[in-house]
Amino acid sequence: MGAWDDYRSETISEAQRLLLLSNPLFDVDTTNFTASSTSVGGTLTFNAPSNVLSIRGQVYTDYIFSTIKDNIIINSLSNGVGQFTISGLTPGKTYYARSIGYAASAGTGQSGSYNYFSFVVPAYSSDLFGKTETPEDTYDGEEVPAAVLLPGESTKIAISKSLFSIHAENTNANSYCAAVKDTGLATTSNYYAFGTTLYFTSTESTSLQSGAFGFFVSGTSSNGYFIKIKTTANAKSNGDEFSIGKVVKNSQKVITDSQSVTNAKNNVGSITAAVPYKVDVRVKVTSTKVYISAYINGFKITATDTHVSTSNTILPKTSKISLAVNMGTINFDYVYALAITEDQYKTADLENIYGSQFSKSSFSLAYGDMLASGIDQIDSQTSTRYVEEFGSVARELRVFSSKYQDQEPKLPKYMYNNLNNSVAFLGYDLTSFGATAYILNAAGVTTEVSSSDGTKLSVFGNSLMKSEDLVYFDEETNKYEIKEQMTMDSTWIQNPGDAKKLSDWIKTQWSKRQRVIDMTVLANPTISVGDIVTVDYPYQDLTVSDKFVITNVRQSWSDGLETTLTARSIYS
């Protein structure tokens, strides 16, 4: 389910560029396709540039392109469309291929450059579930399953460059087309996380679209828990756009969740096409209950499935997940299934486990040198973590610079993306007055970055600003003495302790007799204002213990360099 496209880079001429092919669409032939089928057929449909008149290529059974399954031969195209029928394909298997376009028929004339791609033959999938009108979380074994929908009946499953798309046009609202994946996830844990990002394709014919994401699935989705999502135009009542349910023996049961028909604040609200919706699920399993917390773009609803009797019990844990569509086209960007810890489950409101992490297929050298490093990657082949992104994705990396909103200098610490888990920071440079950041699109679809509360990016730190004036008044002078008032202002004194020290120093200096001397000394061009000197001149009652601070230096020349100093006494 979702192979990784393979791109190879090479230098091509302008003539070759006009003949380049894009990845074809693979449609499986569902005629006589049953659960026991070991071999099926299908069609590769190429949409080629107008300069391409024929297509040749090969289909391989392995990633290293060593074992040929079939030769692609399309000797002519009609209105830029060419089709190649292939048989003997194994359901669920990934095939790797290459194709090249020619400027003349029958594979002659100027050729383009090989386009490498892959496609997956979908596994057999029958009806997902049939909906009943049971409003509560009860089951008495009497629900009647809806009619079975065979895959391919008004249904298409397509692997594009970066999305897994399922299309269905069911007249029966209770019939779904499902794709099931065995993640290999161990079922020994009691805490799990599942999720995907999806969006409905906007169409002119109808706005009625719906689908589901399932976990703990068994069979061909005949049992399992499902998170259902439908566009608002397809919702019959408030709170029905996003709901939680389970399937037992192909019959649906609605699990009462935290949404309210009468209180709109507890509902997801409008669901529309062409908008990406991030669905994350946290699950806690006990011996008698399954606690489900589902998030859609950060909005949380909760539900609990409880064991009541042998005919109404919780579903067992399995390693399978399911992607399903009832009406319209849903594009899935990725899927993940993780066994998590109790602490991760409890902090799920604040932590997005999948956010800013990428499966190893996300970055390839197909687009040039590897420029990004240090990005967390999830190994998609372990028993505790499974992540699949549908195809190698060219993700946009954008550099932006911005000034802070006010002009005061800052002490920045780090950048964070608030609720916007669709972007990741590869690096940033924070200064006192602005920030420059490298932002990577962490989703396979267009991601909004703006000043709104949900998508804005922020810098965390402290503002440096002028504090209030610190006033220190010395009350320790003798009240019987005549006071000589002295005031000093300084922008460098920023706490009461420093202000008191300065006051004590000034009082010490002014409470003693001040002496100012002028003297001519040996030439000394290195002495400067502010230097501390001692003067040993007993005739004027000066000893080496008397300190003076230089307040003026004058250099003159008269039969040699001469230095004249002015200094004032200081006391420690």
N, C-alpha and C positions, 0 to 999 in steps of 0.2 A: 504494500500500500504506500505508494509514494516513493519512487526511485529517485536517485540523484542524477540530474542531467550532467553530462560531461562535456566541457568546452575545452577546445584546444586552440591555442593562439599561434598564428604564423603570419609572416609578411605576405600580403596579397596585393595584386595590381588593381588599378581602377576597373579594368575590364572584368576581372574576377569578382570584384565587389558587386557589380551589377547582376551577378548570377548567384549570389549567396542565398541559401535556403534557411528557413526558420524551422523550429521543431514541429513535426507533424502531430496531428491528433489521432489517438488510437481508440477505436470503437470495437468492443468485443461482440462477436456474433453469438447471440443468445439462443439461436435455434438449437433445440435439443440439448441445451445446457442445463444439466441437473447437478445435484450435490455429489453424484458419483462420477461425474465426468472427469476424465484424466487428460483429455485433449480437446481444445477448442480452437476456433479460428477468429479472425478479426481483420480490420481494415486500417491501414495507415493512410491518412488524408493529408496531402501536402498543399499548402497555399503558397505558390511560388511567385517571384517577380515576373513581370511581363516578358522579360528577355529570356526566361527559361522555357524551353520547348520540350525537354525530356529530362528524366531523372534516373540515375543509377546508384546502386549502393549495396550494402550487405547488412544482414542481421546476425548477431552473434549471441551465443548462449552464456558467455562469460565476460567479465569486466575487462579482461586484458585483450579482448578481441582476437582470440586464437581459434575458436571453434565456430565455423559458419553454420547458421541455422537455415538461411535462405538468402537469395540474391534479390535485391530490389530492382525491378525493371519496369520503368514507365516510359514508353516510347513516345507518348504524346500527351499534352495537357489540354484541358478544355476550360477556357476563361480563367487561366492561371491556377486551376485545381487539377491535381493528379492523385489517383488512388491506387494503392497496391494491396491486394488481398493475400493474406498469409494464413496458413493452417498448421496444425500440429503443435499448437502452443499449450504449455502447461499452466493451468489456473494458479494464480498466486505467484508466478515466477516473474523475475525481472529480466528483460532482454535489452541488449546494448546494440546500437546500430550506428551507421554512418551513411550519409547520402551526399550526392554532388549533382549540381545542375549543369545542363549543357545548353548552348545557344542554338542547337539544331536538333532535329528529331533523331530517334534511335541512338542516343548517346554519342553524337558527333558534334564537331565544331568546338568553339571556345568553351572551356569548362570553368566552373567557379572554384571554390575551395570546399573541402570536406566539412560537413556539419555533423558533429558527434552528439548523439542523444540517446536516451533510454526510455523504455516504457514498461508498464507493469500490466500483466493480464490479471484482472480482478478475480478473486476467489468467488465461488458461488455464494449468493446471499438470497434468502427468501424474505418473506414478509417480516417487518420489524415487530410491530405489535398492532393489536386492534383495540380501539378506545371504547370504554364502557362509560356509562353515566354515573358510576359509583363516585360520589363526591367525597367520601371519607376514606380513611385508611383501613378498609375492611376487605375481606376476601372470603367468599363462601364456596368457591369452586364452581359457580354457576355462570360466570361471564362467558359470552359467546364471542370467540375470536372473529375478527373481520376477515374478508376474503384475502386469500394469499396473493401477494404481488410478486411475480417472477421478475428477477433483475433483467433489465433491458426492455421491459414493457413501458414505453414512453420514458426511458431512463438512459442516461449517459453518465459514465464515470470517466473522467479525463485527468491525465497527469500533465500539468503545464510546467513551465520553467520553475515556478516557485510556489504554486498553489495546488492543492488537491480539491478538485471541483466535482460535485455530485449534482446532477440535474434530474428532476422527476416532475411528471405532470399527471398526478393521480387524481382521478375523479372521486375516489374514495378518500375522505379526509383522514381515515384511520389506517391507511396503508403507507408504508415507508419503504424507501430503498436504503439499505444499510451496507456499509463496508466495515468489516470486523478485522481487528488486528490482535494477535497474541503477542503481548509485549515481553513475555518471559519474566514478568515481575513476580518475585516470591510472595507468597500469601501468608507468611509467618508474622508479619507486622500487624499491629492494631491501628496504625495511623498511616493515612495515604493522602497524596495530593495528585489531582488530575487537572488537565486543562487544555485549552486550545484558543486560538484567535480566529474568528470567522467573520465573513460579511456576505450579505445577500447581494446578488447581481441585480442591478436596477433594470427593469424591462418596461416596455410600453404596453405590453399586452395585459399584464396583471401586477398588482401590488400584493397579492395574497401569497406569502411565502412562509414556510415553516420547516424546522428541522430539529435535530436532537443530538446530544453528546452523551454516550453511555459508558459506564464502568461496571466492573464485576459482572461482565456479560458472559453468558454461556450459550453454546449452540450458535445458531445464526441469528443472534439477538433475540431468541425466544424467551430469555430470562435476563434480567439485569436492571440496574438503576439508571435512569435517564434524566438529563437536564434538557428540558424542551424550551425552545425559543422560537417565536413567531413575530412577524411584522405586525404593527399595530392595526393595520387594515384587516388583518386576519384574526384578530383577537375578539372574542365575543363579549368579554367583560373586562373591567379593570383588574389588574393583577394576573391576567392570563398570558401576558406576553412572555413571561419567564417563569417557569414552574418546575417542580420536582415530582417525579413519579417513578414507578417501577413496573416491570413487565414480568408476569408469571404465566408460563405456558401460553405465550403469544397474546395474553390479555393484559390490558393496561389497568393499573391501579393508581389513583391520584393520592399522593401523600400530602396532607395538609401542611402548609408552610407558614412562614411568619408574615406573609403579605395579607393585606386587608382590602376587601372590596369597598368599604366605606371610608377608609383613611388613605388618601392618595400618597401621603408621605411614606407609607410602608410598601409602595409599589415601585417597580422598575420604571414604568412610564412608557414613553413612545419608543418603539423599535422601528427603524427605517432601513431601507436598502442603501447600499454603497457606503455604509458607515461600519468601521471595524468594531467588533464587540469581543472583548477579552473575557473568556469564561474560565474561571478558576474554581476548583472544588476541593474542599478539605473534608476528609472522612475519618471518623473515629468508630471503631467496631468493638462491641462488647459481646458477651454471650447471648444477650437478649435484645440488644438495640444497635442500630446503625445511625449515628449522628452525621448529618450532611449539612455543610455550610457552603453555599454556592455564591459566587461573586460574578457580576457582569459589569465590567468597567468600574470595579470598586464597590458597586452597590451589593449589599449582602442580604440574602434570605436564608433561612434555616428550616430544616425539617428533620423529623426523627421517625424512623421505621422501627416498630416494636414487635417483638414476638408475642403473639396472643395464643395461638394454638398450632397444632401440627399442620393445619390447613391454612393458617395465616401466620407465617413465620418470616424472619429476615432471610435475605438471600445470602448464599455462601460467597466468600471472597474468591475471585478468579483473576487471572492475569490478562484477560481480554478487555479491550475497549472497542467502542463502536462509534462511527460517524454516520448520521442518517439524515435523509431529506424526504419530506412529504410532498412539498409543492415548491417549484421554483428552482433556483440554482444557488447553492451555498459553496463558497470558496473557503477552504481551511488552510491556514498559514503553517501550522505545526500542530503536533500533539505531544503531550508529555504525561508520564505516569511515574510517580515517585513514592517509595516507602520512606516516610519521614519519622522524626522523633516526636515524643510527647511535647517537648518544648517548642518545636517548630509548629506543631498543631496549635498550641495555645497562643502563639504570637502571630498567627496567620493574618490577623487584621492589619499588622504593621509590616509584614514581610512577604514579598512576592518571591517564591522560591525559584520560579523560572526566569524572572526578570533579569535581563542583561546577560543571560547565559546562552550559549549557542552550541548546537551539536557540531561535531567535527566536520560535517559537510558544508557548514555555513561559509567557511573561508577556503577558497582554493586558489591556486596560482594561475587560474585561467584568465584573470584580468590583469596580470602583470606581477610585479614583485609583491611579496607579503609585507605590507606596511604596518599592519596592526599587530601588536603583541601584548601579552599580559591579560588577554580576555579569558574569563572563565569558560571552560568547555565541559560539557557533560558527556561522558562515555555512554552511548546509547545502547550498549550491549551488556550491561550488568543486571544482576538480579534485583537491585534496589533502585535503579534509575533507568528510565527509558525516555528518550527524546528523539523525535523524528521531525525534521524540517523537510518540506517537500521540494527538493531540488536545490542546486547551488544558487545562491541569491547574490546579486550585485546590490549591496546595501549602500545607501548614500551616506557619505561622510561630509559633514558641513562644518566649516569654521566660522565662528561668529565672535565679534568683539562688541562690548557694550560698556557704557559708563554707568556708574551707580546713580540712583535716582537723586540723591542729594550730594552736595559738594564737600561735605566733611570727609576727611581721610578715614580709611577703614583699616581694621586689622583682620583680614579675611582668613578663614581656616580651611573650608572646603566647599565644593558645589554639591547640590543635591537636586533631584528631579521631582520632588513632591509626590504627586500621585501619578505622574506620567512615566509608567514603566515601559513605554514604547520606545524610549531613547536610552542610550548609555553614553557615559563620558569616557572617551579614550584618553583624555588628558586635558588639563587646563592650566592657565597661568593667571594667578590672582595678584593684583597690585592694590595699592591703597586707594585708587580712584576708579578702577575698572577691571573687567575680566575678559579673557580670551579663552575659548573652549573649543575642543574638537568633539562634535556630537555625532554618534552613529545611530542610524535608524535600526532599532532592535526588533522591528516587526517587518513582515514581508509585504506590507501595504503602506499607503501614504499615511504619515503620522503628523498630527498637528502639534506645533510648538508655538505657543502664543503667550500673552500676558494673562490669560484667564486662570482661575484658581486651579483648575484640574490639569492643565498642561504646561504651566509656567515653570521655568527653571530658576533656581535661587542660589544665592551665595550666603553661607553661614559664617558669621564672624561678629566682631564688635566694632562699633563706631567710635572714633576718637573725636571728642568734642570738648570745648572749653567749659571747665567746671565753674561753679559759683565762687565768688571771692572769699578767700580765707582771711579772717581778721583776727590778729592776735594783739592784745593790749597787756603790757607788762605792769602788774600791780605791785611788784616787789620793791619798788623804790621807797625811800624814807619819806613819809608824808610830811615831815617837818622841814625838809629841804626844798629849795626852790627848784621846781621842775622845768626842765628844758625839753619842750616837745619836739620829737623827731619822727617823721613818717617815711616809710620806704615801701614802694610797690615793686613787685617782681613777678613776671609770668612763669618763672622757673620754680617758685615755691608752691607745691601742690598738696601739702598735707600739714596739719597743725604742728607736728613734731619738727619739721624743717623750719617753720615760721618761728618757733620758740628758740631753736638753735641760733638762727640769724639774729633774733632780738638779743639774746644773751651775749653774742659776740659783739654786737654794736655797743651794748651797754658797757662791756668790759673795756672797749677801746676809748669810749668817751668819758668813762669815769676816772681815767688816769690822765696825767699831764701829757699833752701832745707836743712832740718836738719835730720840727722840720729843719732839715739841713741841706745846704748846698755844698758840694765839694768837687774838686777837680782831681781826677785820679789818672793813673797810667792808662794809656790808650787801650781801650777794650771794645772792639766793634761788636762783640757777641752779646754784651749786656743789653737788656731791653726792659721796657716798662712792665711792672708786675713781678720782677725778680725780687727775692728776699735776700738782703745782705746784712752783715753785722759790721759794726764800726768799733775798732779798738783805738780810742783817742782819750787817754786819761786826762789830758789838759782840759777837755770839755766834759769831763766826768762820763765818758762813754767807754763801756767795756764790751767784750765779745758776747756777753749775754743780752745786749740790747739789739733788737731786730728792727730793721727798717724795710719798707717796701718802696721800690723805685717808682716814682710818679712821673719823672721826666728825664730824658736822655738827650744830650746835645753833643754832637761831634764837631770839632773844628780843627783847622790846620794852621799851625804857626811853627815853623821849623820842625814840623812833625805832627802826627795825629795827637789830638788832645780830647779827652772825654770829660764832660761835666755832668754831674748827676744831681737830681733833686729827689729826696727821700723823706718819708714820713714814718714815724715810729708806730709799731704795732705791738700788741701784747697778746700772749696766749693764755 
